[in-house]
Amino acid sequence: MVHPRTSLEDIEELSSLLQVPLVAGTVNRGSDVLGGGMVVNDFSAFCGLDTTGTEISVIESIFKLQKQQQQQQHSGQQQQSLVAGMRASLIDQL
């Protein structure tokens, strides 16, 4: 995911150099400061409170988080309980 004002030529060049698909996007209701409003790893994404449903949907599809969640459901209940525990502790802290 790159800054929304990145030119198409730059996106294509970066994509070919890194060998990964890139997409321009925003977080926190249109904020173009991606690093200030989002942290993503292989398993989950954490976004600011102002992030819209559409932005979250784009983030999930870019980083393939829904597919990983579906694979976790098939791999066993132990991983699901771990994720549920993490979510519950995060909600308690907010």
Salt bridges, closest charged atoms under 4 A:
ASP32 OD2 - HIS3 NE2 3.33
ASP32 OD2 - ARG5 NH1 3.46
